[in-house]
Amino acid sequence: MYNPGTENAPCAIEIAGDVGGGIIIANATTGQKCEVVGLNTSNNDYIIVDSLSGKVLDNNGDFAFLYHDNGFIDLASGYPRLDHVHVTANGS
């Protein structure tokens, strides 16, 4: 993901499936972590962890804080953008 702005931007994370004992989604740039636990969705069910509103909702719009153990994530600014990046690859 890329944030072309000059300030951090709150993220909304949609997640579905079975997270087993839990999953941690981390942003290495900001050091923030979001932890989801106990989620085992089927069909087209998912949850949304929304950093802007501070809410956790399921796809029906109902609160789903039960699955949110800790944290929200912001996407750090990508400013200034590097327009000219040269990449060299070796191999077959």
ZADO-1210 file (C-alpha; in nm, 4 decimals, padded with zeros to 6 digits):
<atoms>
<atom x="00.0000" y="00.0000" z="00.0000" code="MET" pos="1"/>
<atom x="00.1148" y="00.3530" z="-00.0707" code="TYR" pos="2"/>
<atom x="00.0099" y="00.6825" z="00.0847" code="ASN" pos="3"/>
<atom x="00.1010" y="00.9665" z="-00.1545" code="PRO" pos="4"/>
<atom x="00.0014" y="01.2345" z="00.0977" code="GLY" pos="5"/>
<atom x="00.2153" y="01.4282" z="00.3413" code="THR" pos="6"/>
<atom x="00.0458" y="01.2972" z="00.6584" code="GLU" pos="7"/>
<atom x="-00.0298" y="00.9543" z="00.8011" code="ASN" pos="8"/>
<atom x="-00.3624" y="00.8085" z="00.6828" code="ALA" pos="9"/>
<atom x="-00.5860" y="00.5793" z="00.8922" code="PRO" pos="10"/>
<atom x="-00.6434" y="00.2366" z="00.7338" code="CYS" pos="11"/>
<atom x="-00.9468" y="00.0113" z="00.7191" code="ALA" pos="12"/>
<atom x="-00.8504" y="-00.3563" z="00.7213" code="ILE" pos="13"/>
<atom x="-01.0949" y="-00.6170" z="00.5919" code="GLU" pos="14"/>
<atom x="-01.0190" y="-00.9699" z="00.7045" code="ILE" pos="15"/>
<atom x="-01.1991" y="-01.3018" z="00.6625" code="ALA" pos="16"/>
<atom x="-01.1348" y="-01.6686" z="00.7271" code="GLY" pos="17"/>
<atom x="-00.9909" y="-01.8588" z="01.0189" code="ASP" pos="18"/>
<atom x="-00.7168" y="-01.6751" z="01.2087" code="VAL" pos="19"/>
<atom x="-00.6448" y="-01.9751" z="01.4319" code="GLY" pos="20"/>
<atom x="-00.4889" y="-01.8542" z="01.7586" code="GLY" pos="21"/>
<atom x="-00.4823" y="-01.4990" z="01.6263" code="GLY" pos="22"/>
<atom x="-00.3058" y="-01.2840" z="01.3709" code="ILE" pos="23"/>
<atom x="-00.0980" y="-00.9687" z="01.4034" code="ILE" pos="24"/>
<atom x="-00.0901" y="-00.7188" z="01.1185" code="ILE" pos="25"/>
<atom x="00.2053" y="-00.4844" z="01.1663" code="ALA" pos="26"/>
<atom x="00.3292" y="-00.1655" z="01.0039" code="ASN" pos="27"/>
<atom x="00.7099" y="-00.1688" z="01.0241" code="ALA" pos="28"/>
<atom x="00.7288" y="00.2012" z="00.9354" code="THR" pos="29"/>
<atom x="00.5047" y="00.3298" z="01.2167" code="THR" pos="30"/>
<atom x="00.5545" y="00.0415" z="01.4615" code="GLY" pos="31"/>
<atom x="00.1771" y="00.0004" z="01.4956" code="GLN" pos="32"/>
<atom x="00.0130" y="-00.3404" z="01.5289" code="LYS" pos="33"/>
<atom x="-00.3429" y="-00.4658" z="01.4906" code="CYS" pos="34"/>
<atom x="-00.4348" y="-00.7976" z="01.6500" code="GLU" pos="35"/>
<atom x="-00.7350" y="-01.0070" z="01.5435" code="VAL" pos="36"/>
<atom x="-00.8382" y="-01.3147" z="01.7465" code="VAL" pos="37"/>
<atom x="-01.1145" y="-01.5752" z="01.7456" code="GLY" pos="38"/>
<atom x="-01.2243" y="-01.5031" z="01.3900" code="LEU" pos="39"/>
<atom x="-01.3556" y="-01.7980" z="01.1910" code="ASN" pos="40"/>
<atom x="-01.5780" y="-01.6707" z="00.9121" code="THR" pos="41"/>
<atom x="-01.7417" y="-01.8671" z="00.6351" code="SER" pos="42"/>
<atom x="-01.9076" y="-01.7828" z="00.3041" code="ASN" pos="43"/>
<atom x="-01.8691" y="-01.4110" z="00.2337" code="ASN" pos="44"/>
<atom x="-01.8457" y="-01.2987" z="00.5972" code="ASP" pos="45"/>
<atom x="-01.5643" y="-01.0668" z="00.7073" code="TYR" pos="46"/>
<atom x="-01.4821" y="-00.7948" z="00.9587" code="ILE" pos="47"/>
<atom x="-01.3563" y="-00.4419" z="00.9062" code="ILE" pos="48"/>
<atom x="-01.1089" y="-00.2878" z="01.1523" code="VAL" pos="49"/>
<atom x="-01.1487" y="00.0858" z="01.0803" code="ASP" pos="50"/>
<atom x="-00.8756" y="00.3116" z="01.2181" code="SER" pos="51"/>
<atom x="-01.0546" y="00.6324" z="01.1193" code="LEU" pos="52"/>
<atom x="-01.3714" y="00.5631" z="01.3200" code="SER" pos="53"/>
<atom x="-01.2113" y="00.3375" z="01.5825" code="GLY" pos="54"/>
<atom x="-01.4803" y="00.0772" z="01.5129" code="LYS" pos="55"/>
<atom x="-01.4763" y="-00.2907" z="01.4263" code="VAL" pos="56"/>
<atom x="-01.7759" y="-00.4006" z="01.2208" code="LEU" pos="57"/>
<atom x="-01.8833" y="-00.7161" z="01.0415" code="ASP" pos="58"/>
<atom x="-02.0044" y="-00.7099" z="00.6820" code="ASN" pos="59"/>
<atom x="-02.3626" y="-00.6654" z="00.8067" code="ASN" pos="60"/>
<atom x="-02.2702" y="-00.3412" z="00.9855" code="GLY" pos="61"/>
<atom x="-02.2899" y="-00.4945" z="01.3344" code="ASP" pos="62"/>
<atom x="-02.0199" y="-00.4319" z="01.5952" code="PHE" pos="63"/>
<atom x="-01.7512" y="-00.7011" z="01.5991" code="ALA" pos="64"/>
<atom x="-01.5150" y="-00.5830" z="01.8755" code="PHE" pos="65"/>
<atom x="-01.5103" y="-00.9428" z="02.0002" code="LEU" pos="66"/>
<atom x="-01.2504" y="-01.0206" z="01.7310" code="TYR" pos="67"/>
<atom x="-01.0322" y="-00.7118" z="01.7816" code="HIS" pos="68"/>
<atom x="-00.7725" y="-00.7734" z="02.0506" code="ASP" pos="69"/>
<atom x="-00.5586" y="-00.4632" z="02.0158" code="ASN" pos="70"/>
<atom x="-00.4485" y="-00.1736" z="01.7967" code="GLY" pos="71"/>
<atom x="-00.5204" y="00.0174" z="01.4796" code="PHE" pos="72"/>
<atom x="-00.2880" y="00.0994" z="01.1904" code="ILE" pos="73"/>
<atom x="-00.2087" y="00.4209" z="01.0049" code="ASP" pos="74"/>
<atom x="-00.0305" y="00.4231" z="00.6724" code="LEU" pos="75"/>
<atom x="00.2773" y="00.6470" z="00.6855" code="ALA" pos="76"/>
<atom x="00.3261" y="00.9212" z="00.4315" code="SER" pos="77"/>
<atom x="00.5185" y="00.8219" z="00.1206" code="GLY" pos="78"/>
<atom x="00.6336" y="01.1804" z="00.0662" code="TYR" pos="79"/>
<atom x="00.8672" y="01.2648" z="-00.0957" code="PRO" pos="80"/>
<atom x="00.8029" y="01.0254" z="-00.3796" code="ARG" pos="81"/>
<atom x="01.1013" y="00.8765" z="-00.5619" code="LEU" pos="82"/>
<atom x="01.0304" y="00.8983" z="-00.9344" code="ASP" pos="83"/>
<atom x="01.3559" y="00.7583" z="-01.0667" code="HIS" pos="84"/>
<atom x="01.4459" y="00.4280" z="-00.9067" code="VAL" pos="85"/>
<atom x="01.6843" y="00.2065" z="-01.0993" code="HIS" pos="86"/>
<atom x="01.6652" y="-00.1694" z="-01.0459" code="VAL" pos="87"/>
<atom x="01.9124" y="-00.4258" z="-01.1725" code="THR" pos="88"/>
<atom x="01.8507" y="-00.7995" z="-01.1636" code="ALA" pos="89"/>
<atom x="02.0947" y="-01.0828" z="-01.2158" code="ASN" pos="90"/>
<atom x="02.0015" y="-01.4353" z="-01.3039" code="GLY" pos="91"/>
<atom x="01.8428" y="-01.6420" z="-01.5742" code="SER" pos="92"/>
</atoms>
